[in-house]
Amino acid sequence: ICASRMRSIHTALNVYLQDNKNIWPQAPDIKQEQQWEDFWLKTLAPFGITKKTWQCPTIQALVQRGGDNATKVHYAPGTFDDTPGIAHRWPTQPWLIERADAHGQGPLICFPDGSIKPLRRVLYEQGLIH
């Protein structure tokens, strides 16, 4: 479910790019986390991305067990400048990173091609761990 939600956000980001001259969403310099989350929720809402889509079910269950029922954005979008096409320039530059290691192999990472891998696998493929 988590990977499926990340893919939905990836698809919405691709449509956003097509609709906005291939320029990545430019989040304002926000210091408060809730405002940052609100920016992303609002930016991708027109593309069918709901609050629930932004949440990993595993993280949400852990948060609720801890007594925190606040809606959180569990996937952090990458930051790119406003150069057209920059989000596709580097195939290994993440578009989304899960904000916790909820699945035991490191946070999930979503790449420009839509592939999703846990951090541990990415590090292994790059020869950084064995």
Buried (B, 14 or more C-beta within 10 A) or exposed (E): EBBEBBBBBBBBBBBBBEEBEBBBBEEEEEEEEEEBBEBBBEBBEEBEBEEEBBBBEBBBEEBEEEEEEEBBBBBBBBEBEEEEEBBBEEEEBBBBBBBBBBBEBBBBBBBBEEEBBBBBBBBBEEEEEE
